[in-house]
Amino acid sequence: MYDLPTLEPIRRYKSIAVLTSGGDAPGMNPAIRGVVRTALHHGIKVYGVQRGYSGLINGDIHVLSSKGVSNIVQKGGTFLKSARCSEFHQATIRANAASQLRKLGIEALIVIGGDGSLTGAHLFEEETGLPVIGIPGTIDNDIFGTDDTIGFDTAVNTALNAIDKIRDTADSHERYFLVEVMGRSSGFLAVHVGIAAGAEMIAVPEFAVDVEAISLQLATSKRKGLGSSGIIVVAEGNAPGLTNRIAEQMAHHGHTPYVSILGHIQRGGHPSGHDRVLASCLGAKAVEYLLAGYSDMMVGVNQGQVVDVPLDNLTRYRKGLDPELLKIALQLHK
Ligand code: ADP
């Protein structure tokens, strides 16, 4: 696991709130549990906000107890529910949301979510002065400033389970499969899944897909007797239907791959052991950072250590794919 900082409490809080926002990720539940139990340990009252920023705006906010977070550590999804909330993009709405918290005497907010949710959290603190701590929760692992996010490990393993099965059919029918995994703007999931599945090729949104090159490589593999079946992992990208279009274009080059779109199964399921420990630790440290006087930051992971990352950085910089990992992925192709 990761090295954890020791933090000295210097600030007192009576009440805080926690919410989950954006795309759900396996491990959000143990993260909530980590927040709640750590806060209660320090004598802080904890509120749960339902349905992300929507619940904040509507005042759908309830006290959480230690017992209330029992028996959730192993469950996928988020028992607080998650939602996208377009109104939260407006500063006036964010100001109203802050008054909902102040009405209940809530002095700080912990947000568990992806890039978008944490950007909203940063604006919320900047404009309203209510201290916010972010916890990275997304299967995409595309958040700047952290090497890992809650849900990523589980999603990689879920996709691998599916691909290992698909490979049996690919092998039996001597066919290639284009397997689409999630990742609208980043190929983290695709690269990890591709390496771990022993994929013959990986297509990521960071680079344009060259159907001609893919087709040529398949033909060469066949000619050299390296096999006539395999897996090509494709990140969904920002253009819906991308994988089906690649299959259609490959048909023009004489290949007829099957298409399998893994879709939402990648978001669900029991969190892996890794994600449960990560989520529990980040949940606990989020509260400890608050008590140590930090705010407007995310608890992240950097080179094996849990660290504080200014939320502002998430709005300024984009996380890039590790070129060494990509190099390895390419070298391991047939
Ligand atoms: P994720 O957090 O998984 O990346 P989204 O990008 O859909 O998911 O963001 C989730 C929610 O966070 C949005 O529906 C919105 O309420 C809030 N949000 C996202 N981006 C911003 C932003 N730039 N300003 C304010 N709120 C935002």
Boltz pocket constraint, residues with backbone or C-beta under 6 A from the ligand:
constraints:
  - pocket:
      binder: B
      contacts: [[A, 21], [A, 22], [A, 23], [A, 53], [A, 83], [A, 84], [A, 85], [A, 86], [A, 87], [A, 88], [A, 89], [A, 90], [A, 113], [A, 114], [A, 115], [A, 116], [A, 117], [A, 118], [A, 119], [A, 120], [A, 121], [A, 123], [A, 137], [A, 138]]
      max_distance: 6.0
